[in-house]
Amino acid sequence: MLLTFFLFLLILASGFRFYLGWREAEFKNYDRINIVLNGKQIILLSIVRNKTVDLISIPGEKKISLTRGFGEYPLNAIFKLGELEKKGNQLLEESIQNYFGLPVLGVISFKKDCNWLGERGKECIEQALWSSLKREAETDIFLVDLLDLWQQIKRTPNYNWQKYDLAKIQVYGANGEFDPKKLDLYFEKLFTDSKIVQEGLTVIVLNTTQITGLGNLASRILVNLGSRLINIGNAEPEREKTTMVARKEIYNSYTFKVLKKIFNAEAIEGEIEGGRADIGIYLGKDYWKMLNEKW
């Protein structure tokens, strides 16, 4: 009897811990989930919850501009460069998000060679997730979010999977490297978040720093997501921390929560200057530092 009671308490405690972990989970809040699979190939995995899975192979030898002021490097060198500061996943995640203008929620560094775009692509994803769950692959994704990804992969039928190879798509300039404008035209169609489009909330981006061009950089992500961007401008005073502002009825919207995560912003309930939009993004010095200042 006593043993049964202790087993009951153990099961109850385990269930409570899982509940607390699930409350802290992030991915359940997103309709579209983008993660990077880092290995011999660079793979962008994009999941529309309970609907579709897209696999995009990105040529690892192509150079992109990195965050943290590192300059240009081939994609397959970014993780090792970041690992000099024990931040390989972070540097890869930030750099892909800001260069390609796409929100990235996490990275799995999976070194096993796998034919991601072949017939066994689904099996490759399952292997990467299983290795992450066993802590054999490096990742910055929480356990409960890995389990969520596992469920999404399992329940999405093969006929709802699409596979793309950027090496075979016309997204390059005359020098053979990526052309950001061509990438935006391609990704804007591929990575739209339907829930953001449905909400249809208007967004304004205001640069509070003295550094020109930050608003245009930030706006690429908004456009690729399908946000209704109505203006890019400047604002005073200068802010240390990027801040998002919205009225009470907008504050808990899906769009507000997603953009808050993307820009790692503080959230304030209130009115935007002049009432020009539903959501105001005030870019602070932290945004410039993320792009240009080493750790």
Secondary structure, DSSP 8 states (H G I E B T S, - for coil): -HHHHHHHHHHHHHHHHHHHHHHH-SGGG-SEEEEEEESSSEEEEEEETTTEEEEEEE-TTSEEE-STT--EEEGGGHHHHHHTTT-HHHHHHHHHHHHHT----EEEE--S---TTSTTHHHHHHHHHHHHHTT-SEE-S-HHHHHHHHHHHHHS-GGGEEEEEGGGSS-B-TTSSB-HHHHHHHHHHHS--HHHHHH--EEEEEE-SS-TTHHHHHHHHHHHHT-EEEEEEE-SS--SS-EEEE-HHHHTSHHHHHHHHHTT-EEEES--GGG--SEEEEE-HHHHHHHH---
